[in-house]
Amino acid sequence: MSNSEVELKIDTTPKENSEKISTLSEKEFERKNYWKSCCIQVDRRAVKFFSQLIISLLIIVFCLFQLHYIPKCDSSEYLSLLTMILGVWVTDAPRLHNN
């Protein structure tokens, strides 16, 4: 072997309890990331993401509707709501994965 080559040895023999460890971690993953009821199983992260998305869209539509139909002098509440929603999405946007 030359100086630039490195020999890599990987132990591929099966270890005891490896199946048991992976099964436990899989069950722990499901318990942490899924909500189960009698008839449905949903991903907790997806429910959180889509509920935040729907609530934000409802607030945005409401504010835009009110801004269109009210006099210009009374629009500060709705502009501040729109700015708040923008700030929530820019700084702490809902994510499907944990960092």
C-alpha positions, 0 to 999 in steps of 0.5 A, spaced: 500 500 500 502 506 498 502 512 503 495 515 500 491 509 501 488 507 507 485 500 509 478 500 512 476 494 516 468 493 517 466 488 522 460 485 519 458 480 524 451 480 527 451 482 534 446 480 539 440 484 541 441 488 535 434 487 533 431 488 539 435 495 540 432 497 533 425 495 535 425 499 541 428 505 538 422 504 532 417 504 537 420 510 541 420 514 535 412 512 533 410 514 540 414 520 540 412 522 533 405 519 532 398 520 535 394 514 535 386 514 537 381 508 536 381 509 528 386 513 526 394 514 526 397 521 524 403 524 524 404 529 530 409 534 526 404 534 520 398 536 524 402 542 527 404 544 521 398 544 517 394 547 523 399 553 523 398 554 516 391 554 516 390 559 522 395 563 519 391 563 512 385 565 515 388 571 519 391 573 513 384 573 509 380 576 514 385 582 515 385 583 507 378 583 507 377 588 512 383 592 509 379 592 503 372 594 506 374 599 511 376 606 511 383 608 511 384 611 518 381 605 521 386 600 518 392 599 523 389 593 527 389 589 521 396 591 518 399 590 525 396 583 525 398 582 518 405 584 520 405 579 526 403 573 522 409 575 517 414 575 523 411 569 525 413 565 519 419 569 517 422 568 524 419 561 527 416 558 521 413 551 522 417 545 520 416 538 518 422 536 521 426 538 528 433 541 527 
